[in-house]
């Protein structure tokens, strides 16, 4: 029964008052249920970029007068599921810089893409904490930081001598200067290990403790960022 039909019937006294009350109560209950089942407004206009200190995202706060106590930051790489990077920023700031990196040395690798989402965190004295649905995702690509070139390795006795050419740095606004090198060493039988090398060096003598083929992976480090690795294999004599 439409509202106009119901109103006409009431005026003509063809509908009992009890029926009218039950109809209005059912409509009110439906509206209340919809309001309780909906999520509070989410942030909008999420964007991201690589800066010298990490991967920076920013967004617009939800259009609401409700109290927001912080934001939840989610991140994923590739086809992996989203994970909670920050459970709560505990701040109403609408930007965040991810400096956590990834992998064994906690760096962001050149060329990799990361997806981010954000949820708003609300607080009311009546219902406590609630969280909005996540924003649409934004993808931030790590800049193509340059790797060392011409990596060679020679068994000079007491282990290989590695030599390389330093990358030519492009001083774009989103690029940090080179801060060093990270060498990943994979011996024939022992566990892999890493060595940090100063940015001014272009050679490294590794004192091998066993013979056989050793794999070396050399990356240039730019603060929180890391280039792809240059690789070389050196056979160490007994």
PEMO-V889428 format. One line per field, one symbol per residue. phi: phi as a letter, one per 20 degrees, with the letter a starting at -180 (. if undefined). burial: # if it has 16 or more other C-alpha atoms within 10 Angstrom, else .. Layout:
phi->???
burial->???
This chain:
phi->.ffffffffffeledfffffffffffffffffffffeeefgefclfcbbecfdqddcbbefgebefeddrceddbbcmefffcefcfbflbegdbbdedfmanfdldeegnfdcecccceddbcfedmeccffffffcdddfgefeefclfcbcfdnlofdecbdffeedeffdceffdqcddddcffcfffbccecffeecbbdeefdbeoedeccddedcmedbffeecbdcedff
burial->.......................................#####.##############.##.....#########............#....###.##.#.....####...#########........#####.#######.#####.#####..#######.#........##.##########.........#.#...#.#..#.#...#######################..
